[in-house]
Amino acid sequence: MKTKKSNKTLASKIFKITIKSWWVILFMLICTIGYDMGIKKRKAAIIEMKTKYNNLLVQKNQAISKKEDLTLKLSSQSDPSWIEQVLMKELGVVPENKIKVHFKN
């Protein structure tokens, strides 16, 4: 009997304390909601930054390959066969011993 009565009194004491400290519970609830919202914003920002980082890596790799291509072109400009190839490709010049063929659409 004493345990049931002591349980009831304990429960009533906890209830009274809870009623008296409602503002603490409300404060904790607001803090929890704020923390949850902050975590969600942080995760979204992390995903956005990772996407930007990956895009920058792609751009960097493209720039590196373009730089290497331009470096090769620059270094081969003194090569006579390269000059001949550029003349044939860009200007349509044909060497003397070759025949130029035109195709109509």
C-alpha positions, 0 to 999 in steps of 0.5 A: 500500500505504501508503494502505491501511495508513495508512487502517487505522491511522487507522480503528483510532485513531478506533475507539480514541478512540471507545471511550475517549470513550464517555461523550462520545458518550452525553452528546451523545446524551442532550443531543440527545434532551433538546433534541428533547423540549424543542422538542416541548413548546415547539411544543405550548405555542405552539399552546396559547397561540395557541388561547387567544389566538384564543379571547380575541379572539373573546370580546373581539369579542363583548364589544365588540359587546354593549357597542355594543348596550347603548350604543345601547339606553341612548342611545335610552331617551329616544326615545318610539318606542323606549319604545313598541317595548319596551312592545309587545315586552316587556309586550305592550302595544298602541297604542290604534289597533292590534288585537292578534292572538293565535295558538294553537299 
